[in-house]
């Protein structure tokens, strides 16, 4: 069979038509919305769409040729509209900047207007495995963008199976094409949707997103040009995801360098601090918690010490960054939080990205975390002389936060400075006590020495 051209008609036959009808007008008629229209082709009902495949037969007479020429003009005009739409999307700053959300809005609106459909939705794979996050839905009639619900893969298995390995899934009539059953049953498509055109957004061989085009009313036979237009824009979205990934990597690298520099300067400052090294424990704890909160960008940083029998920990120092406030005198009992106390003894760090669901910290959720708006915790044990004596606790207020290995290591280093400050405090106390003993002994020996000198003088 002769290969189909990118147009609906063979280019040689188009040339013959133009030469034969060069005296006839070549402008395609338009409807009330200024969209190109044409009379039906010979032998086709008036409401039947253009054939999606094959080459148009040679015209039997001038009337048929005129109809075909008008239809050809529509095809060319449609392609030009699609090319302009693609070019417009490609020229957006959102693509160059890797702004996927902004580009998705451009794509949904462009597809809806260009293909004259009711709505276009886009889902992109997010952090949650097995779920496509809803990015945008454009309603053409209402001319508005809407939030679209997530699309769990488990809810639409037949639809996902159809997408696997396919560049596009074209459903002419959703009432008879079972590939669309999942979308209809789960309410992914709007009520009344009759024709659906979907295409996967693929990256490195895997489906990373879905574009779904919906048309209500009579069934629509999607043309190859319609399909290719949507596929082209899914390729643009795939490119945007690549750009976003590269920019994300660059941003993460820059943030990592800034974070490492910040941590290095913070630790250097503690190493040089006279408060930490000279044994003034209260002042040292103030400086350490304040340094930790600012370097880790957390709202709260605190030092907790065990009581003698390790049945509780009490807060020696708590720094609240938002109010620049230092508080203390809080106590937590092991009997109330057994899993947390066990984790302190068993683990080097407690890095709870979601402190409400992490088994080690979830016991604090209702009584401590929720009232204070804390969602993530990073705790590091404090060890003095090989013994665990307490914990450095860093608490993040705001959305759940994923702690990095560098942040864990930094927290451990700060906990070591707490231990150094405590040892310095113990040395200072021992020195003070020693001086007191020496002073007392000197005071007791002084009268004896005076008496001995007096006796020698006599």
C-alpha positions as CSV (number, residue, x, y, z in Angstrom):
1,X,0.0,0.0,0.0
2,X,1.2,3.5,-0.8
3,X,2.6,5.2,2.3
4,X,0.4,8.0,3.7
5,X,1.8,11.5,3.5
6,X,1.8,13.8,6.5
7,X,-1.3,15.4,4.9
8,X,-4.6,13.8,4.3
9,X,-4.0,13.9,0.6
10,X,-1.2,12.7,-1.8
11,X,0.9,15.7,-2.7
12,X,0.9,14.7,-6.5
13,X,-2.9,14.6,-6.5
14,X,-2.9,18.0,-4.8
15,X,-0.8,19.4,-7.6
16,X,-3.1,18.0,-10.2
17,X,-6.1,19.5,-8.4
18,X,-4.5,22.9,-8.2
19,X,-3.6,22.9,-11.9
20,X,-7.1,21.7,-12.9
21,X,-8.9,24.2,-10.7
22,X,-6.5,27.2,-10.8
23,X,-9.3,29.5,-11.8
24,X,-11.4,28.5,-8.7
25,X,-11.1,30.1,-5.3
26,X,-8.8,28.2,-3.0
27,X,-9.7,29.8,0.3
28,X,-11.4,27.2,2.6
29,X,-14.8,28.3,4.0
30,X,-15.0,28.8,7.7
31,X,-17.7,28.3,10.4
32,X,-19.0,30.9,12.8
33,X,-15.9,30.4,15.0
34,X,-13.6,31.2,12.0
35,X,-12.5,27.5,11.9
36,X,-12.1,26.0,8.4
37,X,-14.9,23.8,7.1
38,X,-15.6,22.0,3.8
39,X,-18.5,20.2,2.1
40,X,-18.5,16.5,2.5
41,X,-16.4,14.4,0.1
42,X,-18.3,12.6,-2.7
43,X,-19.9,9.4,-1.5
44,X,-19.6,10.4,2.2
45,X,-22.5,11.5,4.5
46,X,-22.4,15.2,5.5
47,X,-21.7,14.4,9.2
48,X,-19.0,11.8,8.5
49,X,-15.4,12.9,9.4
50,X,-12.5,12.9,7.1
51,X,-10.9,9.5,6.5
52,X,-8.0,8.9,8.9
53,X,-6.0,6.8,6.5
54,X,-5.6,6.1,2.9
55,X,-5.2,8.3,-0.2
56,X,-8.2,10.1,-1.7
57,X,-9.3,8.7,-5.1
58,X,-9.0,10.9,-8.1
59,X,-11.9,13.2,-8.5
60,X,-14.7,12.1,-10.9
61,X,-15.7,15.7,-11.8
62,X,-14.9,19.3,-11.1
63,X,-17.4,19.4,-8.2
64,X,-15.7,16.6,-6.5
65,X,-12.3,18.2,-7.2
66,X,-13.5,21.4,-5.7
67,X,-14.7,19.6,-2.5
68,X,-11.4,17.8,-2.2
69,X,-9.5,21.0,-2.8
70,X,-11.4,22.7,0.0
71,X,-10.8,19.8,2.3
72,X,-7.1,19.9,1.4
73,X,-7.0,23.6,2.3
74,X,-8.5,22.7,5.6
75,X,-5.9,20.0,6.1
76,X,-3.1,22.5,5.4
77,X,-4.7,25.1,7.6
78,X,-5.1,22.6,10.4
79,X,-1.5,21.6,10.2
80,X,-0.4,25.2,10.2
81,X,-2.5,25.8,13.3
82,X,-0.9,22.8,15.0
83,X,2.6,23.8,13.9
84,X,2.0,27.3,15.3
85,X,0.8,25.8,18.5
86,X,3.8,23.6,18.9
87,X,6.1,26.5,18.0
88,X,4.4,28.7,20.6
89,X,4.9,26.1,23.3
90,X,8.5,25.6,22.3
91,X,9.2,29.3,22.5
92,X,7.9,29.7,26.1
93,X,10.3,30.6,28.8
94,X,8.8,27.8,30.9
95,X,10.5,25.2,28.7
96,X,14.0,26.8,28.9
97,X,13.6,27.3,32.6
98,X,12.4,23.7,33.2
99,X,9.1,25.0,34.8
100,X,7.0,21.9,34.2
101,X,3.9,23.3,35.9
102,X,3.8,26.4,33.8
103,X,4.5,24.5,30.6
104,X,1.7,22.0,31.4
105,X,-0.7,24.9,31.5
106,X,0.5,26.1,28.1
107,X,0.1,22.6,26.7
108,X,-3.4,21.9,28.0
109,X,-4.8,25.2,26.7
110,X,-3.0,24.9,23.4
111,X,-4.3,21.4,22.7
112,X,-7.8,22.2,23.8
113,X,-8.1,25.2,21.5
114,X,-6.2,23.7,18.5
115,X,-8.1,20.4,18.5
116,X,-11.4,22.1,19.4
117,X,-12.1,19.7,22.3
118,X,-13.9,20.1,25.6
119,X,-11.0,19.5,28.1
120,X,-7.4,18.5,28.3
121,X,-5.8,17.0,31.4
122,X,-2.1,16.2,32.3
123,X,-0.8,14.0,35.0
124,X,2.9,13.7,35.8
125,X,4.6,11.0,38.0
126,X,5.5,12.5,41.5
127,X,7.3,11.3,44.6
128,X,4.6,8.8,45.5
129,X,5.2,5.6,43.7
130,X,2.3,4.3,41.6
131,X,0.5,7.6,41.5
132,X,0.4,10.2,38.8
133,X,0.0,13.7,40.3
134,X,-2.6,15.9,38.7
135,X,-0.9,19.0,37.2
136,X,-3.6,20.8,35.3
137,X,-7.0,20.5,33.5
138,X,-8.1,23.1,31.0
139,X,-11.8,23.5,30.3
140,X,-12.1,25.1,26.9
141,X,-15.7,26.2,27.1
142,X,-15.3,27.8,30.5
143,X,-11.8,29.0,29.5
144,X,-10.3,28.1,32.9
145,X,-7.6,25.9,34.4
146,X,-8.6,23.5,37.2
147,X,-6.9,21.4,39.7
148,X,-7.1,17.7,38.7
149,X,-7.1,14.8,41.2
150,X,-4.2,12.4,41.4
151,X,-4.4,9.3,39.2
152,X,-3.5,6.0,41.0
153,X,-2.1,3.4,38.6
154,X,-3.9,0.6,40.4
155,X,-7.3,2.2,39.7
156,X,-6.8,2.3,35.9
157,X,-4.9,-0.9,35.0
158,X,-6.5,-1.5,31.6
159,X,-5.8,2.1,30.6
160,X,-2.2,1.9,31.7
161,X,-1.7,-1.4,29.9
162,X,-3.0,0.2,26.7
163,X,-0.5,3.1,27.1
164,X,2.5,0.8,27.6
165,X,4.4,0.6,24.4
166,X,2.0,2.8,22.5
167,X,2.6,6.3,21.3
168,X,-1.0,7.2,21.5
169,X,-4.4,5.6,22.4
170,X,-7.2,7.0,20.3
171,X,-10.7,6.1,21.5
172,X,-13.4,7.2,19.0
173,X,-16.3,6.1,21.1
174,X,-15.8,5.5,24.8
175,X,-19.1,3.6,25.0
176,X,-17.8,0.8,22.8
177,X,-13.9,1.0,23.2
178,X,-13.1,-0.9,26.4
179,X,-9.7,0.7,26.7
180,X,-11.5,3.7,28.2
181,X,-13.6,1.7,30.7
182,X,-11.2,2.5,33.6
183,X,-11.3,6.2,33.0
184,X,-15.1,6.3,32.8
185,X,-15.7,4.1,35.9
186,X,-13.2,5.9,38.0
187,X,-14.6,9.3,37.0
188,X,-11.3,10.4,35.5
189,X,-13.1,11.7,32.4
190,X,-16.0,14.1,32.7
191,X,-19.6,12.8,32.4
192,X,-20.7,12.9,28.7
193,X,-17.2,12.4,27.3
194,X,-17.6,10.4,24.1
195,X,-14.1,10.5,22.4
196,X,-10.8,10.3,24.2
197,X,-7.2,10.8,22.9
198,X,-4.5,9.9,25.3
199,X,-0.7,9.8,25.0
200,X,2.0,8.9,27.5
201,X,4.8,11.2,28.5
202,X,7.9,8.9,28.4
203,X,11.4,9.4,29.7
204,X,14.1,6.7,29.4
205,X,11.6,4.1,28.3
206,X,9.2,4.6,31.2
207,X,5.8,6.3,31.4
208,X,6.3,9.5,33.4
209,X,3.0,11.2,32.6
210,X,-0.3,11.2,30.7
211,X,-2.0,13.7,28.5
212,X,-5.8,13.1,28.1
213,X,-7.9,14.9,25.5
214,X,-11.7,14.7,25.9
215,X,-14.5,15.5,23.4
216,X,-18.2,15.2,24.2
217,X,-21.1,14.9,21.7
218,X,-20.9,12.7,18.7
219,X,-18.0,10.2,18.3
220,X,-14.9,11.8,16.8
221,X,-12.5,9.9,14.5
222,X,-9.1,11.2,15.5
223,X,-6.9,11.9,12.5
224,X,-3.3,10.9,12.3
225,X,-2.5,14.6,12.4
226,X,-4.4,15.0,15.7
227,X,-2.5,12.1,17.2
228,X,0.9,13.3,16.0
229,X,0.1,16.8,17.3
230,X,-0.6,15.4,20.8
231,X,2.4,13.1,20.6
232,X,4.7,16.1,19.7
233,X,3.5,18.0,22.7
234,X,4.1,15.0,25.0
235,X,7.7,15.0,23.6
236,X,7.9,18.7,24.6
237,X,6.7,17.8,28.1
238,X,9.3,15.0,28.2
239,X,11.9,17.5,27.3
240,X,10.7,19.9,30.0
241,X,11.0,17.1,32.5
242,X,14.6,16.5,31.4
243,X,15.4,20.2,31.7
244,X,13.7,20.3,35.1
245,X,15.8,17.3,36.2
246,X,19.0,19.0,35.0
247,X,18.1,22.3,36.7
248,X,17.1,20.4,39.8
249,X,20.4,18.7,39.9
250,X,22.2,22.0,39.4
251,X,20.2,23.6,42.1
252,X,20.8,20.6,44.5
253,X,24.5,20.8,43.7
254,X,24.6,24.6,44.5
255,X,22.5,24.1,47.6
256,X,24.8,21.3,48.7
257,X,27.8,23.4,48.3
258,X,26.2,26.3,50.2
259,X,25.1,23.9,52.9
260,X,28.6,22.3,53.2
261,X,30.1,25.8,53.5
262,X,27.5,26.8,56.1
263,X,28.1,23.7,58.1
264,X,31.9,24.1,57.9
265,X,31.7,27.7,59.1
266,X,29.3,26.7,61.9
267,X,31.6,23.9,63.2
268,X,34.7,26.2,62.9
269,X,32.9,28.8,64.9
270,X,32.1,26.3,67.7
271,X,35.7,25.0,67.7
272,X,37.0,28.5,68.3
273,X,34.3,29.4,70.8
274,X,35.6,30.4,74.2
275,X,32.2,29.6,75.7
276,X,32.4,26.0,74.5
277,X,36.0,25.4,75.5
278,X,36.1,27.3,78.8
279,X,33.5,25.3,80.7
280,X,30.7,27.9,80.9
281,X,28.0,25.2,80.3
282,X,24.9,27.5,80.2
283,X,26.5,29.9,77.7
284,X,28.0,27.0,75.7
285,X,24.5,25.4,75.3
286,X,23.0,28.7,74.2
287,X,25.6,29.1,71.5
288,X,25.5,25.5,70.3
289,X,21.7,25.3,70.0
290,X,21.6,28.6,68.3
291,X,24.3,27.6,65.8
292,X,22.6,24.3,65.1
293,X,19.2,25.9,64.4
294,X,20.6,28.5,62.0
295,X,22.9,26.1,60.2
296,X,20.2,23.4,59.7
297,X,17.5,26.0,59.1
298,X,15.2,24.5,61.7
299,X,12.8,26.3,64.0
300,X,14.0,24.5,67.2
301,X,17.2,23.0,68.5
302,X,17.6,21.6,72.0
303,X,19.8,19.7,74.3
304,X,18.3,17.0,76.6
305,X,20.1,15.1,79.3
306,X,19.2,11.8,81.1
307,X,18.4,11.7,84.7
308,X,20.6,9.3,86.8
309,X,18.5,6.2,86.2
310,X,17.7,7.1,82.6
311,X,14.0,7.0,83.2
312,X,13.6,10.5,81.8
313,X,15.3,13.3,79.9
314,X,15.1,16.9,80.9
315,X,15.7,19.9,78.6
316,X,18.9,21.7,79.5
317,X,18.5,24.2,76.7
318,X,16.0,24.9,73.9
319,X,16.5,27.6,71.3
320,X,13.4,28.8,69.3
321,X,14.7,30.5,66.2
322,X,11.5,32.3,65.2
323,X,11.3,34.2,68.5
324,X,15.0,34.1,69.3
325,X,14.1,32.6,72.6
326,X,16.0,30.3,75.0
327,X,13.9,28.1,77.4
328,X,14.5,25.0,79.5
329,X,13.0,22.9,82.4
330,X,10.9,20.5,80.2
331,X,10.9,16.8,81.1
332,X,9.9,13.7,79.1
333,X,9.4,10.3,80.8
334,X,10.5,7.0,79.2
335,X,7.3,5.3,80.2
336,X,5.3,7.7,78.0
337,X,7.6,7.4,75.0
338,X,9.1,3.9,75.1
339,X,9.9,3.5,71.4
340,X,11.7,6.8,71.3
341,X,13.8,6.0,74.3
342,X,14.7,2.6,72.9
343,X,15.7,4.2,69.5
344,X,18.0,6.6,71.3
345,X,19.9,3.7,72.8
346,X,20.0,1.6,69.5
347,X,20.6,4.1,66.7
348,X,23.3,6.6,65.8
349,X,20.7,9.1,64.5
350,X,17.0,9.5,64.5
351,X,16.2,11.1,61.2
352,X,12.4,11.2,61.0
353,X,11.3,12.8,57.7
354,X,7.7,12.5,58.8
355,X,7.8,12.5,62.6
356,X,4.0,11.8,62.8
357,X,4.3,8.4,61.0
358,X,7.9,7.4,61.9
359,X,7.5,4.6,64.5
360,X,10.4,6.1,66.6
361,X,8.8,9.5,67.0
362,X,5.1,9.1,66.3
363,X,4.4,8.8,70.1
364,X,5.0,12.6,70.3
365,X,2.5,13.4,67.6
366,X,-0.6,14.4,69.5
367,X,0.9,15.8,72.7
368,X,4.0,17.6,71.3
369,X,4.4,17.7,67.5
370,X,1.0,18.8,66.3
371,X,0.5,21.6,68.9
372,X,3.9,23.1,67.9
373,X,3.5,22.4,64.1
374,X,6.6,20.1,64.1
375,X,6.7,17.7,61.2
376,X,10.3,16.5,61.0
377,X,12.9,15.6,63.6
378,X,16.7,15.0,63.5
379,X,18.1,13.7,66.8
380,X,21.7,12.8,67.6
381,X,22.9,11.1,70.8
382,X,25.3,12.9,73.1
383,X,28.1,10.6,74.4
384,X,30.6,11.5,77.1
385,X,33.4,9.1,78.0
386,X,31.7,6.4,75.9
387,X,28.4,6.8,77.9
388,X,25.2,8.2,76.3
389,X,24.2,11.1,78.5
390,X,21.6,12.8,76.4
391,X,20.4,13.9,72.9
392,X,20.6,16.9,70.6
393,X,17.2,17.4,69.1
394,X,16.5,19.5,65.9
395,X,12.9,20.1,65.0
396,X,11.6,21.4,61.7
397,X,8.3,23.3,61.5
398,X,6.5,23.3,58.2
399,X,6.1,20.6,55.5
400,X,7.8,17.3,56.1
401,X,11.5,17.5,55.3
402,X,13.8,14.8,54.0
403,X,17.1,14.9,55.9
404,X,20.3,14.5,54.0
405,X,23.3,12.5,55.0
406,X,25.3,15.7,55.4
407,X,22.7,17.1,57.8
408,X,22.8,13.9,59.9
409,X,26.6,14.1,60.0
410,X,26.4,17.8,61.0
411,X,24.0,17.0,63.8
412,X,26.4,14.3,65.0
413,X,29.3,16.8,65.0
414,X,27.2,19.4,67.0
415,X,26.3,16.7,69.5
416,X,30.1,16.0,69.9
417,X,30.5,19.7,70.7
418,X,27.9,19.4,73.4
419,X,29.9,16.5,74.8
420,X,33.1,18.7,74.7
421,X,31.3,21.5,76.4
422,X,30.1,19.2,79.1
423,X,33.6,17.8,79.6
424,X,35.0,21.3,79.8
425,X,32.3,22.1,82.3
426,X,33.2,19.1,84.4
427,X,36.9,20.1,84.2
428,X,36.1,23.6,85.2
429,X,34.0,22.4,88.1
430,X,36.8,20.0,89.2
431,X,39.3,22.8,89.0
432,X,37.1,25.1,91.0
433,X,36.6,22.4,93.6
434,X,40.4,21.7,93.7
435,X,41.1,25.4,94.2
436,X,38.6,25.4,97.1
437,X,40.3,22.4,98.7
438,X,43.7,24.0,98.3
439,X,42.4,27.3,99.8
440,X,40.8,25.5,102.7
441,X,44.0,23.5,103.4
442,X,46.1,26.7,103.1
443,X,43.7,28.4,105.5
444,X,44.1,25.6,108.0
445,X,47.9,25.4,107.7
446,X,48.4,29.2,108.0
447,X,47.9,29.4,111.9
448,X,50.3,26.5,112.4
449,X,53.0,28.1,110.3
450,X,52.5,31.4,112.2
451,X,52.9,29.6,115.5
452,X,56.0,27.8,114.4
453,X,57.6,31.0,113.3
454,X,56.7,32.7,116.6
455,X,58.4,29.8,118.5
456,X,61.5,30.0,116.4
457,X,61.7,33.8,117.0
458,X,61.6,33.3,120.8
